[in-house]
Amino acid sequence: MTADEDLTKRLVAAGRRAERTLSRGLHEATVGELLSDLETSDPDEPADLYGDGVVTRLERRVAELLGTQDAAFFPSGTMAQQIALRCWAGRTGNPVVALHPMSHPELWEGGALSLVSGLRTVHPTSDPRQPTAEEVADLPEPFGTLMLELPLRDAGFLLPSWEELEALVCAARERDAVVHFDGARLWESTVHFGRPLPEIAGLADSVYVSFYKSLGGLSGAALAGPASLISEAKVWRHRYGGQVFRQFPQALSALTGLDRELPRLPSYVAQARTVAAALGEALASSGVSWFRIHPEVPHTHQFQVWLPYEADRLTEAGVRLAEETGTVLFRSWSPAPVPGLSMTELQVTAPGLDWTAEDVHQAVEAFTARL
């Protein structure tokens, strides 16, 4: 076992035993816990076959929530977006997709847009922020689709303002392009935008949403949009190997997430802002030479923390804090692009709702004492 593997094992074990945490870690759930979390109003409902039954019920629920004509379930968001962008390229006659270089298809999909779907990308900006309408308008070559990741996770879960988003969409329309939202975390964006989900989704021609990133589902995603697009996307879903025999566990867990977690997300966002403010105050008085909370006021219930230490040292301090006090403040840290700095992501969900500013100050004091 490597040192990194041992650290991860200790972190998971400490997280499972922890009495206080801002959110459960993804590696901490057991098979038994995940199975017991599945809920159904009708245990005698026939199991799905190739996307009918409970999967169809989930698709209809998503379309209703987003205000779209139809929606299709996919085993992964990567597949949903690959197919959405491929379909739009065929309809617009232009295989060029304008998107941010820090977006999911560019960083986390192995170059599939070009290798699998034959598409090409252009970047309105390389700055770690959302693009502007002016940058979209000034792209030097035609593009068929503008893809916006809302929020832009790797830049700090950043969202544009509502007015900026409207301007971005208008800029794409003026370039005769369609607009696709990578809305893996769109569910929690309503607080920042001050708009309901149908109004947000209504700006785009199609929207992808995830069922596990914010809703706590087992896996899976949905593509929502016009009925004709979704019908075509289902054909490509079969071709890509996404027409799975049975998917009722994923569908049931997604429906549970929509019932249980979706209504709670605004409270998570509000608490994340409380935690971020307290974290900034605590770090400022802790004696560390530099820190960054990004964004300073979180746009969603997730945000970044930057500190001037090596990543392994910070992760070790967090593990020791969890092991010795039963409190999880930070989990794994990663080296930042700037030498000497490291970054971690914080997420606030149900377990973190009862944290006070004083709780955050005490946790930071205990954490920094272990550096």
Contacts in CASP RR format, 6 or more apart in sequence:
PFRMAT RR
TARGET T0000
AUTHOR 0000-0000-0000
METHOD contacts of the structure
MODEL  1
MTADEDLTKRLVAAGRRAERTLSRGLHEATVGELLSDLETSDPDEPADLY
GDGVVTRLERRVAELLGTQDAAFFPSGTMAQQIALRCWAGRTGNPVVALH
PMSHPELWEGGALSLVSGLRTVHPTSDPRQPTAEEVADLPEPFGTLMLEL
PLRDAGFLLPSWEELEALVCAARERDAVVHFDGARLWESTVHFGRPLPEI
AGLADSVYVSFYKSLGGLSGAALAGPASLISEAKVWRHRYGGQVFRQFPQ
ALSALTGLDRELPRLPSYVAQARTVAAALGEALASSGVSWFRIHPEVPHT
HQFQVWLPYEADRLTEAGVRLAEETGTVLFRSWSPAPVPGLSMTELQVTA
PGLDWTAEDVHQAVEAFTARL
1 9 0 8 1.000
3 312 0 8 1.000
4 312 0 8 1.000
7 312 0 8 1.000
7 315 0 8 1.000
7 316 0 8 1.000
7 319 0 8 1.000
8 27 0 8 1.000
8 332 0 8 1.000
10 319 0 8 1.000
10 323 0 8 1.000
11 315 0 8 1.000
11 318 0 8 1.000
11 319 0 8 1.000
11 322 0 8 1.000
11 331 0 8 1.000
11 332 0 8 1.000
12 25 0 8 1.000
12 27 0 8 1.000
12 28 0 8 1.000
14 319 0 8 1.000
14 322 0 8 1.000
14 323 0 8 1.000
14 326 0 8 1.000
14 328 0 8 1.000
15 21 0 8 1.000
15 25 0 8 1.000
15 28 0 8 1.000
15 322 0 8 1.000
15 328 0 8 1.000
16 28 0 8 1.000
17 322 0 8 1.000
17 326 0 8 1.000
18 322 0 8 1.000
18 326 0 8 1.000
18 327 0 8 1.000
18 328 0 8 1.000
19 326 0 8 1.000
19 327 0 8 1.000
20 326 0 8 1.000
20 327 0 8 1.000
20 328 0 8 1.000
20 351 0 8 1.000
20 355 0 8 1.000
20 359 0 8 1.000
20 363 0 8 1.000
21 327 0 8 1.000
21 328 0 8 1.000
21 351 0 8 1.000
21 352 0 8 1.000
22 275 0 8 1.000
22 328 0 8 1.000
22 329 0 8 1.000
22 346 0 8 1.000
22 347 0 8 1.000
22 348 0 8 1.000
22 349 0 8 1.000
22 351 0 8 1.000
22 352 0 8 1.000
22 355 0 8 1.000
23 346 0 8 1.000
23 347 0 8 1.000
23 348 0 8 1.000
23 349 0 8 1.000
23 350 0 8 1.000
23 351 0 8 1.000
23 352 0 8 1.000
24 349 0 8 1.000
24 351 0 8 1.000
25 331 0 8 1.000
34 218 0 8 1.000
34 253 0 8 1.000
37 253 0 8 1.000
37 256 0 8 1.000
38 249 0 8 1.000
38 252 0 8 1.000
38 253 0 8 1.000
38 256 0 8 1.000
39 252 0 8 1.000
39 255 0 8 1.000
39 256 0 8 1.000
39 259 0 8 1.000
40 54 0 8 1.000
40 252 0 8 1.000
45 53 0 8 1.000
45 54 0 8 1.000
46 53 0 8 1.000
47 54 0 8 1.000
47 246 0 8 1.000
47 248 0 8 1.000
48 54 0 8 1.000
48 55 0 8 1.000
48 56 0 8 1.000
48 246 0 8 1.000
48 247 0 8 1.000
48 248 0 8 1.000
48 251 0 8 1.000
49 245 0 8 1.000
49 246 0 8 1.000
50 243 0 8 1.000
50 244 0 8 1.000
50 245 0 8 1.000
51 73 0 8 1.000
51 243 0 8 1.000
51 244 0 8 1.000
51 247 0 8 1.000
54 248 0 8 1.000
54 251 0 8 1.000
54 252 0 8 1.000
54 255 0 8 1.000
55 73 0 8 1.000
55 247 0 8 1.000
55 248 0 8 1.000
55 251 0 8 1.000
57 251 0 8 1.000
57 255 0 8 1.000
58 73 0 8 1.000
58 222 0 8 1.000
58 251 0 8 1.000
58 254 0 8 1.000
58 255 0 8 1.000
59 70 0 8 1.000
59 71 0 8 1.000
59 72 0 8 1.000
59 73 0 8 1.000
59 222 0 8 1.000
60 71 0 8 1.000
61 255 0 8 1.000
61 258 0 8 1.000
62 71 0 8 1.000
62 209 0 8 1.000
62 222 0 8 1.000
62 224 0 8 1.000
62 258 0 8 1.000
63 69 0 8 1.000
63 70 0 8 1.000
63 71 0 8 1.000
63 224 0 8 1.000
63 225 0 8 1.000
65 197 0 8 1.000
65 198 0 8 1.000
65 258 0 8 1.000
65 262 0 8 1.000
66 197 0 8 1.000
66 198 0 8 1.000
66 201 0 8 1.000
66 202 0 8 1.000
66 207 0 8 1.000
66 209 0 8 1.000
66 224 0 8 1.000
66 225 0 8 1.000
67 197 0 8 1.000
67 198 0 8 1.000
67 201 0 8 1.000
67 202 0 8 1.000
67 224 0 8 1.000
68 201 0 8 1.000
68 202 0 8 1.000
68 207 0 8 1.000
68 224 0 8 1.000
68 225 0 8 1.000
68 226 0 8 1.000
69 225 0 8 1.000
69 226 0 8 1.000
69 227 0 8 1.000
69 230 0 8 1.000
70 224 0 8 1.000
70 225 0 8 1.000
70 226 0 8 1.000
70 227 0 8 1.000
70 230 0 8 1.000
70 231 0 8 1.000
71 222 0 8 1.000
71 223 0 8 1.000
71 224 0 8 1.000
71 225 0 8 1.000
71 230 0 8 1.000
72 80 0 8 1.000
72 222 0 8 1.000
72 223 0 8 1.000
72 224 0 8 1.000
72 230 0 8 1.000
72 233 0 8 1.000
72 234 0 8 1.000
72 237 0 8 1.000
73 220 0 8 1.000
73 221 0 8 1.000
73 222 0 8 1.000
73 247 0 8 1.000
73 250 0 8 1.000
73 251 0 8 1.000
74 80 0 8 1.000
74 83 0 8 1.000
74 220 0 8 1.000
74 221 0 8 1.000
74 222 0 8 1.000
74 223 0 8 1.000
74 237 0 8 1.000
74 242 0 8 1.000
75 219 0 8 1.000
75 220 0 8 1.000
75 221 0 8 1.000
75 242 0 8 1.000
75 244 0 8 1.000
75 247 0 8 1.000
75 250 0 8 1.000
76 219 0 8 1.000
76 220 0 8 1.000
76 221 0 8 1.000
77 184 0 8 1.000
77 208 0 8 1.000
77 210 0 8 1.000
77 220 0 8 1.000
77 221 0 8 1.000
78 104 0 8 1.000
78 105 0 8 1.000
78 108 0 8 1.000
78 109 0 8 1.000
78 112 0 8 1.000
79 221 0 8 1.000
79 237 0 8 1.000
79 240 0 8 1.000
79 241 0 8 1.000
79 242 0 8 1.000
80 208 0 8 1.000
80 221 0 8 1.000
80 222 0 8 1.000
80 223 0 8 1.000
80 233 0 8 1.000
81 104 0 8 1.000
81 105 0 8 1.000
81 109 0 8 1.000
81 147 0 8 1.000
81 180 0 8 1.000
81 182 0 8 1.000
81 208 0 8 1.000
81 223 0 8 1.000
82 105 0 8 1.000
82 109 0 8 1.000
82 112 0 8 1.000
82 113 0 8 1.000
82 116 0 8 1.000
82 117 0 8 1.000
82 240 0 8 1.000
83 223 0 8 1.000
83 233 0 8 1.000
83 236 0 8 1.000
83 237 0 8 1.000
83 240 0 8 1.000
84 180 0 8 1.000
84 206 0 8 1.000
84 208 0 8 1.000
84 223 0 8 1.000
84 229 0 8 1.000
84 233 0 8 1.000
85 97 0 8 1.000
85 105 0 8 1.000
85 113 0 8 1.000
85 117 0 8 1.000
85 119 0 8 1.000
85 145 0 8 1.000
85 147 0 8 1.000
85 180 0 8 1.000
86 117 0 8 1.000
86 118 0 8 1.000
86 119 0 8 1.000
86 236 0 8 1.000
87 229 0 8 1.000
87 232 0 8 1.000
87 233 0 8 1.000
87 236 0 8 1.000
88 144 0 8 1.000
88 145 0 8 1.000
88 178 0 8 1.000
88 180 0 8 1.000
88 205 0 8 1.000
88 206 0 8 1.000
88 229 0 8 1.000
89 95 0 8 1.000
89 97 0 8 1.000
89 117 0 8 1.000
89 119 0 8 1.000
89 144 0 8 1.000
89 145 0 8 1.000
91 178 0 8 1.000
91 229 0 8 1.000
92 144 0 8 1.000
92 145 0 8 1.000
92 176 0 8 1.000
92 177 0 8 1.000
92 178 0 8 1.000
93 144 0 8 1.000
94 142 0 8 1.000
94 143 0 8 1.000
94 144 0 8 1.000
94 145 0 8 1.000
94 177 0 8 1.000
95 118 0 8 1.000
95 119 0 8 1.000
95 120 0 8 1.000
95 144 0 8 1.000
96 119 0 8 1.000
96 120 0 8 1.000
96 121 0 8 1.000
96 122 0 8 1.000
96 141 0 8 1.000
96 142 0 8 1.000
96 143 0 8 1.000
96 144 0 8 1.000
96 145 0 8 1.000
97 105 0 8 1.000
97 113 0 8 1.000
97 119 0 8 1.000
97 120 0 8 1.000
97 121 0 8 1.000
97 122 0 8 1.000
97 143 0 8 1.000
97 144 0 8 1.000
97 145 0 8 1.000
97 146 0 8 1.000
97 147 0 8 1.000
98 121 0 8 1.000
98 122 0 8 1.000
98 123 0 8 1.000
98 124 0 8 1.000
98 136 0 8 1.000
98 139 0 8 1.000
98 143 0 8 1.000
98 144 0 8 1.000
98 145 0 8 1.000
98 146 0 8 1.000
98 147 0 8 1.000
98 172 0 8 1.000
98 177 0 8 1.000
99 105 0 8 1.000
99 106 0 8 1.000
99 121 0 8 1.000
99 123 0 8 1.000
99 146 0 8 1.000
99 147 0 8 1.000
99 148 0 8 1.000
99 149 0 8 1.000
100 106 0 8 1.000
100 123 0 8 1.000
100 124 0 8 1.000
100 125 0 8 1.000
100 130 0 8 1.000
100 131 0 8 1.000
100 148 0 8 1.000
100 149 0 8 1.000
100 152 0 8 1.000
100 155 0 8 1.000
101 107 0 8 1.000
101 123 0 8 1.000
101 126 0 8 1.000
102 128 0 8 1.000
102 152 0 8 1.000
102 154 0 8 1.000
102 155 0 8 1.000
103 147 0 8 1.000
103 149 0 8 1.000
103 152 0 8 1.000
103 154 0 8 1.000
103 182 0 8 1.000
104 149 0 8 1.000
104 153 0 8 1.000
104 182 0 8 1.000
104 184 0 8 1.000
105 111 0 8 1.000
105 112 0 8 1.000
105 113 0 8 1.000
105 121 0 8 1.000
105 147 0 8 1.000
105 182 0 8 1.000
106 113 0 8 1.000
106 121 0 8 1.000
107 154 0 8 1.000
113 119 0 8 1.000
113 120 0 8 1.000
113 121 0 8 1.000
114 120 0 8 1.000
114 121 0 8 1.000
122 139 0 8 1.000
122 141 0 8 1.000
122 143 0 8 1.000
124 131 0 8 1.000
124 132 0 8 1.000
124 135 0 8 1.000
124 136 0 8 1.000
124 139 0 8 1.000
125 131 0 8 1.000
125 132 0 8 1.000
125 135 0 8 1.000
128 154 0 8 1.000
128 155 0 8 1.000
128 156 0 8 1.000
129 152 0 8 1.000
129 155 0 8 1.000
129 158 0 8 1.000
130 148 0 8 1.000
130 152 0 8 1.000
130 155 0 8 1.000
130 158 0 8 1.000
130 159 0 8 1.000
130 160 0 8 1.000
130 164 0 8 1.000
130 168 0 8 1.000
131 148 0 8 1.000
131 168 0 8 1.000
132 164 0 8 1.000
132 167 0 8 1.000
132 168 0 8 1.000
133 164 0 8 1.000
133 167 0 8 1.000
133 168 0 8 1.000
133 170 0 8 1.000
133 171 0 8 1.000
134 171 0 8 1.000
136 146 0 8 1.000
136 168 0 8 1.000
136 171 0 8 1.000
136 172 0 8 1.000
136 175 0 8 1.000
137 171 0 8 1.000
137 174 0 8 1.000
137 175 0 8 1.000
139 175 0 8 1.000
142 175 0 8 1.000
142 176 0 8 1.000
143 175 0 8 1.000
143 177 0 8 1.000
144 176 0 8 1.000
144 177 0 8 1.000
144 178 0 8 1.000
145 177 0 8 1.000
145 178 0 8 1.000
145 179 0 8 1.000
145 180 0 8 1.000
146 168 0 8 1.000
146 169 0 8 1.000
146 171 0 8 1.000
146 172 0 8 1.000
146 175 0 8 1.000
146 177 0 8 1.000
146 178 0 8 1.000
146 179 0 8 1.000
146 180 0 8 1.000
147 179 0 8 1.000
147 180 0 8 1.000
147 181 0 8 1.000
147 182 0 8 1.000
148 165 0 8 1.000
148 168 0 8 1.000
148 179 0 8 1.000
148 180 0 8 1.000
148 181 0 8 1.000
148 182 0 8 1.000
148 204 0 8 1.000
149 181 0 8 1.000
149 182 0 8 1.000
149 183 0 8 1.000
149 184 0 8 1.000
150 159 0 8 1.000
150 165 0 8 1.000
150 181 0 8 1.000
150 182 0 8 1.000
150 183 0 8 1.000
150 185 0 8 1.000
150 186 0 8 1.000
150 189 0 8 1.000
150 200 0 8 1.000
151 157 0 8 1.000
151 158 0 8 1.000
151 159 0 8 1.000
151 185 0 8 1.000
151 189 0 8 1.000
151 299 0 8 1.000
151 300 0 8 1.000
152 158 0 8 1.000
152 159 0 8 1.000
153 184 0 8 1.000
153 185 0 8 1.000
153 302 0 8 1.000
156 294 0 8 1.000
156 295 0 8 1.000
156 302 0 8 1.000
156 303 0 8 1.000
156 304 0 8 1.000
156 345 0 8 1.000
157 185 0 8 1.000
157 295 0 8 1.000
157 298 0 8 1.000
157 299 0 8 1.000
157 300 0 8 1.000
157 302 0 8 1.000
157 303 0 8 1.000
157 304 0 8 1.000
157 345 0 8 1.000
158 295 0 8 1.000
158 299 0 8 1.000
159 165 0 8 1.000
159 189 0 8 1.000
159 192 0 8 1.000
159 193 0 8 1.000
159 299 0 8 1.000
159 300 0 8 1.000
160 168 0 8 1.000
162 193 0 8 1.000
162 194 0 8 1.000
162 195 0 8 1.000
165 193 0 8 1.000
165 200 0 8 1.000
165 203 0 8 1.000
166 203 0 8 1.000
168 179 0 8 1.000
169 179 0 8 1.000
169 203 0 8 1.000
169 204 0 8 1.000
172 178 0 8 1.000
172 179 0 8 1.000
173 179 0 8 1.000
178 205 0 8 1.000
178 206 0 8 1.000
179 203 0 8 1.000
179 204 0 8 1.000
179 205 0 8 1.000
180 204 0 8 1.000
180 205 0 8 1.000
180 206 0 8 1.000
180 207 0 8 1.000
180 208 0 8 1.000
181 200 0 8 1.000
181 201 0 8 1.000
181 203 0 8 1.000
181 204 0 8 1.000
181 206 0 8 1.000
181 207 0 8 1.000
181 208 0 8 1.000
182 208 0 8 1.000
183 189 0 8 1.000
183 207 0 8 1.000
183 208 0 8 1.000
183 209 0 8 1.000
183 210 0 8 1.000
184 208 0 8 1.000
184 209 0 8 1.000
184 210 0 8 1.000
184 213 0 8 1.000
184 221 0 8 1.000
185 210 0 8 1.000
185 213 0 8 1.000
185 214 0 8 1.000
185 300 0 8 1.000
185 302 0 8 1.000
186 197 0 8 1.000
186 200 0 8 1.000
186 201 0 8 1.000
186 207 0 8 1.000
186 209 0 8 1.000
187 197 0 8 1.000
187 209 0 8 1.000
187 214 0 8 1.000
187 215 0 8 1.000
187 262 0 8 1.000
187 265 0 8 1.000
188 214 0 8 1.000
188 265 0 8 1.000
188 266 0 8 1.000
188 268 0 8 1.000
188 269 0 8 1.000
188 300 0 8 1.000
188 301 0 8 1.000
189 200 0 8 1.000
189 299 0 8 1.000
189 300 0 8 1.000
190 196 0 8 1.000
190 197 0 8 1.000
190 200 0 8 1.000
190 265 0 8 1.000
190 266 0 8 1.000
191 265 0 8 1.000
191 266 0 8 1.000
191 269 0 8 1.000
191 270 0 8 1.000
191 300 0 8 1.000
192 269 0 8 1.000
192 299 0 8 1.000
192 300 0 8 1.000
193 200 0 8 1.000
201 207 0 8 1.000
201 224 0 8 1.000
205 225 0 8 1.000
205 226 0 8 1.000
205 229 0 8 1.000
206 223 0 8 1.000
206 224 0 8 1.000
206 225 0 8 1.000
206 226 0 8 1.000
206 229 0 8 1.000
207 223 0 8 1.000
207 224 0 8 1.000
207 225 0 8 1.000
208 221 0 8 1.000
208 222 0 8 1.000
208 223 0 8 1.000
208 224 0 8 1.000
209 221 0 8 1.000
209 222 0 8 1.000
209 224 0 8 1.000
210 220 0 8 1.000
210 221 0 8 1.000
211 217 0 8 1.000
211 218 0 8 1.000
211 219 0 8 1.000
211 220 0 8 1.000
211 221 0 8 1.000
211 222 0 8 1.000
211 250 0 8 1.000
211 253 0 8 1.000
211 254 0 8 1.000
211 257 0 8 1.000
212 218 0 8 1.000
212 219 0 8 1.000
212 220 0 8 1.000
214 261 0 8 1.000
214 265 0 8 1.000
214 301 0 8 1.000
215 254 0 8 1.000
215 257 0 8 1.000
215 258 0 8 1.000
215 261 0 8 1.000
215 262 0 8 1.000
216 253 0 8 1.000
216 257 0 8 1.000
216 261 0 8 1.000
217 250 0 8 1.000
217 253 0 8 1.000
217 254 0 8 1.000
217 256 0 8 1.000
217 257 0 8 1.000
218 249 0 8 1.000
218 250 0 8 1.000
218 253 0 8 1.000
218 254 0 8 1.000
219 250 0 8 1.000
220 250 0 8 1.000
220 254 0 8 1.000
223 230 0 8 1.000
223 233 0 8 1.000
224 230 0 8 1.000
237 243 0 8 1.000
261 349 0 8 1.000
264 349 0 8 1.000
264 350 0 8 1.000
265 301 0 8 1.000
267 353 0 8 1.000
268 301 0 8 1.000
268 348 0 8 1.000
268 349 0 8 1.000
268 350 0 8 1.000
268 353 0 8 1.000
269 298 0 8 1.000
269 300 0 8 1.000
269 301 0 8 1.000
271 301 0 8 1.000
271 348 0 8 1.000
271 352 0 8 1.000
271 353 0 8 1.000
271 355 0 8 1.000
272 298 0 8 1.000
272 300 0 8 1.000
272 301 0 8 1.000
272 302 0 8 1.000
272 303 0 8 1.000
272 346 0 8 1.000
272 347 0 8 1.000
272 348 0 8 1.000
273 297 0 8 1.000
273 298 0 8 1.000
274 355 0 8 1.000
274 357 0 8 1.000
275 346 0 8 1.000
275 348 0 8 1.000
275 352 0 8 1.000
275 355 0 8 1.000
275 360 0 8 1.000
276 293 0 8 1.000
276 296 0 8 1.000
276 297 0 8 1.000
276 298 0 8 1.000
276 303 0 8 1.000
276 346 0 8 1.000
277 297 0 8 1.000
277 357 0 8 1.000
278 356 0 8 1.000
278 357 0 8 1.000
278 360 0 8 1.000
278 361 0 8 1.000
279 293 0 8 1.000
279 305 0 8 1.000
279 346 0 8 1.000
279 360 0 8 1.000
279 364 0 8 1.000
280 291 0 8 1.000
280 293 0 8 1.000
281 357 0 8 1.000
281 361 0 8 1.000
282 360 0 8 1.000
282 361 0 8 1.000
282 363 0 8 1.000
282 364 0 8 1.000
282 365 0 8 1.000
283 291 0 8 1.000
283 293 0 8 1.000
283 307 0 8 1.000
283 364 0 8 1.000
283 368 0 8 1.000
284 291 0 8 1.000
286 364 0 8 1.000
286 365 0 8 1.000
286 368 0 8 1.000
287 368 0 8 1.000
288 307 0 8 1.000
288 308 0 8 1.000
288 368 0 8 1.000
289 308 0 8 1.000
290 307 0 8 1.000
290 308 0 8 1.000
291 305 0 8 1.000
291 306 0 8 1.000
291 307 0 8 1.000
291 308 0 8 1.000
292 304 0 8 1.000
292 305 0 8 1.000
292 306 0 8 1.000
293 303 0 8 1.000
293 304 0 8 1.000
293 305 0 8 1.000
294 303 0 8 1.000
294 304 0 8 1.000
294 305 0 8 1.000
294 306 0 8 1.000
295 303 0 8 1.000
301 347 0 8 1.000
301 348 0 8 1.000
301 349 0 8 1.000
302 345 0 8 1.000
302 346 0 8 1.000
302 347 0 8 1.000
302 348 0 8 1.000
303 345 0 8 1.000
303 346 0 8 1.000
304 343 0 8 1.000
304 344 0 8 1.000
304 345 0 8 1.000
304 346 0 8 1.000
305 330 0 8 1.000
305 343 0 8 1.000
305 344 0 8 1.000
305 345 0 8 1.000
305 346 0 8 1.000
306 336 0 8 1.000
306 341 0 8 1.000
306 342 0 8 1.000
306 343 0 8 1.000
307 314 0 8 1.000
307 333 0 8 1.000
307 341 0 8 1.000
307 342 0 8 1.000
308 340 0 8 1.000
308 341 0 8 1.000
308 342 0 8 1.000
309 340 0 8 1.000
309 342 0 8 1.000
309 371 0 8 1.000
310 335 0 8 1.000
310 340 0 8 1.000
310 342 0 8 1.000
311 332 0 8 1.000
311 333 0 8 1.000
311 334 0 8 1.000
311 335 0 8 1.000
311 342 0 8 1.000
312 333 0 8 1.000
313 371 0 8 1.000
314 330 0 8 1.000
314 333 0 8 1.000
314 342 0 8 1.000
314 344 0 8 1.000
314 371 0 8 1.000
315 330 0 8 1.000
315 331 0 8 1.000
315 332 0 8 1.000
315 333 0 8 1.000
316 370 0 8 1.000
317 367 0 8 1.000
317 368 0 8 1.000
317 370 0 8 1.000
317 371 0 8 1.000
318 328 0 8 1.000
318 329 0 8 1.000
318 330 0 8 1.000
318 331 0 8 1.000
318 367 0 8 1.000
318 370 0 8 1.000
320 370 0 8 1.000
321 327 0 8 1.000
321 328 0 8 1.000
321 329 0 8 1.000
321 363 0 8 1.000
321 366 0 8 1.000
321 367 0 8 1.000
321 370 0 8 1.000
322 328 0 8 1.000
325 366 0 8 1.000
327 363 0 8 1.000
327 366 0 8 1.000
329 363 0 8 1.000
329 364 0 8 1.000
329 366 0 8 1.000
329 367 0 8 1.000
330 344 0 8 1.000
330 346 0 8 1.000
330 367 0 8 1.000
331 344 0 8 1.000
332 344 0 8 1.000
333 342 0 8 1.000
333 343 0 8 1.000
333 344 0 8 1.000
334 342 0 8 1.000
334 343 0 8 1.000
334 344 0 8 1.000
335 341 0 8 1.000
335 342 0 8 1.000
335 343 0 8 1.000
336 342 0 8 1.000
336 343 0 8 1.000
348 355 0 8 1.000
END
